[in-house]
Amino acid sequence: MALFEKILVAIDGSEHSINALEKAIQIAEKHDGKITLLHAYTPSLVALPKEYVLTETTSERVDLSGEIGASILADAKATAETGGVQVETLLKLGQPVEMIIEASDNGRFDLIVMGARGLSPIKEMLLGSVSHGVASHARCPVLIVK
């Protein structure tokens, strides 16, 4: 049995999460592991592209946030598949720390890999660090990548 057979990668499209994905691919290749990419989002935390005007209803904003998350996952999946790694994706609506911990527990992952930060420094001060929350509550090892 491989040491890191099942790897959960939290991905938000930030530079740090892309670096985390690259590290997870290296680990998966070395340990013959499989990667599950997870993008967890709340509409209030999603950085919408500049061309979107914030006049959408809450339901439309949730849908738009989900579409952006699906796009982030598709790009990350293509990157992982290029490396020859088996990959699945999960798109979850909810608080990122809670969704990452829940997915990790339910999927019985051997390792969580995530970026050091994805939020802007101001949002991180107000909301707390997702990586810190996951590292504090995960039941498996967590690798935080800058």
N, C-alpha and C positions, 0 to 999 in steps of 0.2 A: 504494500500500500504506500502510495506517495505521501510525502509529508504535507504538501499543500495541494491536495487533489481538487478541492473546491474553493475557488477564490471569488469573493464578492468585491467588486470595484464600484465605489460610489463616484458618479461622474456628473459634473454640472457644466461642462464646457469651458471651465476656466483653464488657464495655463497649468496651474498646479494639478488639476484633475487629469489633464492630458499626460503630464509627467507621471502621475500615479498609474495611469493605464499602461504606459510604456514599461514601467517597472513590473507591473502585474503580468504583462505578456512575457517578460524575461523569466519571471518565477514560474509561470505556467509551462513554458517551454522546457525549463530545467527539470521540473517535477512531473511532467506529463499531466498537468492540471487542466481544469476547465474553468472558464471565467464566466461569471454572471455580472452584467453591467446593470447598475441600478441608478435611475434618476428619480429622486424624490423632490416634489415641488409643492409650494403653496403659492397661489397667485400673487400674494403681497410681496413675496421674496424674489419673484422672477424678474430679471432685468429685461424688459421688453425692448425690441429693436426700435430705433428712433422714429421709423416711419409709422409706427402705431400711435394713434391718438387715444388717450386714456378716457374715452367716452363710452366704452363698451360696458354692457351690463356685467354683473358678477359672473353669471353663467358663461357669457362670451369670453370673459377674461380667463376663467378656468379652462375653457376649451382652447383658447390661444396658448395658455401656459403649457397645456398638455401637448399641443402641436410642437411648440418649441422644444419641450423635453424629448419628444419622439425624434425630432431632428438631431438633437445632441446624441441620443442613443444610437441612431442609425450611423452617424459619422464615427462614433467610437467603435461600433460593431465592425464596420468596414476596416478600421485600423487593426483591430484584433485579428480579424480573419486574414488580413494580409500577412500577419505573422504566423499563420497556420494554426492558430489556437481555436479550440471549440468555444463558442460563445453564445450566451443567451442574454436576453434583455428583460428588465422589469421597469415599468413606469408606474410610480406610486404617487397619489395625491395625499399629502399629509406633511407633517413636520419632519424634516429630513432626519434628524437624530432618531426619532421614534421609528420611522420607516426603515432605516438602515439596520437598527437593532432587531426589529421584528423580522425582517428578511433574513438576517444572519441566523437568528435563532430557528426560524421555521425551515430554512434551507440547510441547516447544520454545516455551515461553512467552516473551513479550516483557517481562513485568513480573510481579513478585510483590508483592502488597500484604498487609500483616499488621499486627496490633496491636502496640503497644510491649510489652505484657505481658498475660499471661493467667493465669499461675500466681500463687499466693500468694507474698509476698516470701520466706518461709522456704524453700519448695520451689525458688524461683528461685535462692536462694543455694546450695542443695545440688546442684541439677541443672543450673544454668546457664540462661541466657536462650535461649529458642527463637529469638527475633528476632535475637539476636546470632549464633547458630549459622548461621541461614539467610543473614544478610547476609555472613558470613565465607566461605560456601561456594557461594553461588549463582553461576551463570554468566550471569545476566541482572540488570538493575537490580532493587533491592528498595526499596520504599517502606514505611517503618515509621510508623504513625499512632498518635498518642496519643488 
